[in-house]
Amino acid sequence: MDEVKQLKTDLHRLTVELIGGCAYCSMISSNIEFKTPIYCTKFTGAMHPTCVDVATCLSCQEYKRGTAVS
């Protein structure tokens, strides 16, 4: 496995570990080449999650709470 692909794979794994517990995160794509891999329901609701990139998700910081605020 080349180094770039390995780094992307490692980054993806760390992303899943960091934000996977967010109550607004409905799914994280397993495709390491996908530019917006995170399906977020914060602004659009559970029926229509929007795809966001990692930077957007991390800047929101909802992943730190672990559960949605009602």
Secondary structure as UniProt FT lines:
FT   HELIX           3..19
FT   TURN            20..21
FT   TURN            23..24
FT   STRAND          25..28
FT   TURN            32..33
FT   STRAND          38..40
FT   TURN            42..44
FT   TURN            46..47
FT   STRAND          50..52
FT   HELIX           54..60
FT   HELIX           62..64
//
